[in-house]
Amino acid sequence: MEIWSSFYDQLLETSLLEFIAVICGILSVWFSKQESILVYPFGIVSVTIFIFLTYEYGLYAETGINVYYFLMSIYGWWNWKNTKDIARSQIPITKSTQKGHFLNIATFLAAFIMIYLLLIKFTDSTVPVLDALTTGFAVTGMYLMALKKIEHWLFWIACDLISIPLYIYKGLPFTSFQFLVFTYIAVLGWMSWRRKLGESEV
């Protein structure tokens, strides 16, 4: 009961900027589930705000990852529309090859280790392992999303599940709620993209 009371008190203190960032973030993930290009403009608004918020609250790896989100959103926006098929408005959903799976895991591990070492050496982060974990999953997930690989949903689900308690601990309950919603939408997105991929392969 005390946890929920604290969560409610923190929720009442949610800033307008955090509220806007969360709403745009939720809309962005929803549009991704729908395979809509609107995932990117809403995502850009959200991550731009979170660059400032996460730095202010001492989540330095999350600050860096939001800068990365911003850059990858611009690339993803361009890449999704960069189709050579005049009959399509976007590139199709695809899945990673066996080599791609290996590279995905290698990318995650490299990002996790690098961010963790940077955090413990150069910052006063109180949650370096969790901060580095979410960053590793997010780096890989965002890159795969820009390439429109179905596996990006799995990395986002892992990232979101860790972020829920992390942001409550850091005093950003509305952002924590955002990641709870993200998890739900990501599961729906995984199922939706699997169905669309299956239909395209028939």
N, C-alpha and C positions, 0 to 999 in steps of 0.2 A: 504493500500500500504506500509506503514511504517513497519508493521509486516512482510510482505513478504520480504522487503528489509533487515530487521534484520535477518530473517531466512536464506536468501541467503548468507549474510556476515558470519554468523556462520557456514553455510555449507562448505564454502571455508576453514574454519579453522579446519575441521574435521580431527582428527588424524588417522594415519594408523591403530592403534590398534582398534579404534572405528569402522572404516570401516570394518575391518576383523570380528569383533564381530557381527556387524549388518548383514553382508552377511551370516555368519555361522548361525546366529539366524533365518534369513529368510528361509534358506535351511532346518534348523531343523524343523520349523513349517510346511513347505511344505511336508517334508518326513512324518511327523505325519499325515497330511491329507491323504497321500497315504498309511497309515498304514505300513510304512517301518521302519525297525529297525534302519536305518540310522538317524532317529530323534535324537538318543542318542549321537553318537560320535560328530556330528556337534554341538549339543546342549552343550556338555561338553566344547568344544573349546570356544563357545560364552560366556557361563556363567563364565568361568575362567577369561576371559578378563574383563568382566563386574564387577567382584568382585573388581578389582583394580580401574576401572573407576568410579563406583558409590561411592566408599569411597572417592576418590579424589574430587568429586563434592558435597560431603556432603549429599548424599542420603543414610543415614546409614541403614535404614530398607531395602532398595534395595540391599545394600551390603550383609546383612544377608540373604536375600531371595535368592541371587545368590549362596551363600554357600549351602543353602538348595537345590537349583536346582541341584547343582553339585552332592550332595549325593543322591538325589532322581533319578537323571539320571542314576547313577550306579545301583541303585535298580531296576528302571524301565527296564533298558537294560536286567538285569538278569531275571526279572519277565515275561517280554514279551516272552522270549525264554523258560521259564520254563513250557512248556506244557506237559501234561501227554498223550496227543493224538498223537500217532506216525504219524498219517496222516496229522497233522498240524505242521507248522514250528513256530507258535506263538499261544499264548492264544487268544481266540476270544473276540470280542467287546461285552460288556454287559452293562446293565443299572442298576442304583441303585434301591434298594428296597425302600419301604416307610420308613423303619427304616434308610436306607442309606441316603435318602434325609434329614431326621432330623439331622443325624450326619454331613452331608455336611454343612448345615447351622450353626450348632453348632461350627464346626471347623472354619468356616469363622469368626463368631462373636468372638470366643475366641482369634483367631490370631489378629484380628483387635484391640480389646480392649487391649491386652497385648502389642502389638507393639506401639500403640498410647501412652500408659502410660510410656513405656520405652523411647520413643522419647522425650516427654515433660519433663521428669525428668532427663535424662542423656545426652541429646544431644542438639546441637544448631540448630536443624532442623527448617527451615522456613516454611515447608509444612507438619507438622506432620499428619494431617487428611488424606490428599491425599496419602502420603507415606504409612500410615498404611492401607488405603483402598486397594491400589494396592497389598500390601503384603498379606492381608487377602485373597483376591481373588486368588492370585498366589499360596499361600500355599495349598489351597484347590484344585485348578486346577491341580497343579503338582502331588499331591498325587493321585487324580482320574485318571490322565493320566497314571501313573505308574501301576494302577490297570486295565487300559484300559476300564474305564467307559465312556460312551458317554457324560455324563454331564460335563466332564472336559472342553469341548469346551465353555460352557456357562460362566464358571468362567473366562476363558481366554479372552473371548470377553469383559466382564465387566472390567477386568484388563487393557486390551489394550486401551479401549476407554478413561479411566482415564489417562493412561500414555502418550497419545499423547500430550495434553497441558502441562503436568507436565514436560516432558523432554525439551520442547521448553523453558519453564520458567527457567529451570536450565541450559540452554545454551548448550544442546546436541541435536541439530536439526536433525542430521542424525539418532540418536537413536529414536527420535520422529517419523521420517519417517518410521523407522523399525516397530514401533507399529501400524502405519497406515496400513502397508502391513500385519502385523500380524492379524489385525482385519478382513481384507478382506479374508485372507486364513482361519482364524478360522471359519468364516461364511460358507465358502465352505467345510471346514472339518466337521462341524456340519451336513451339508446336506449330505455329502458323507457317513459319519458314520451311519447316520439314514437310508440311503438306504441299506447299507451293513447289518445293524442289522435287518432290515425288511426282507431282502432276507434270512438271516440265520434262521429266525423264521418261515418261510413258511414251 
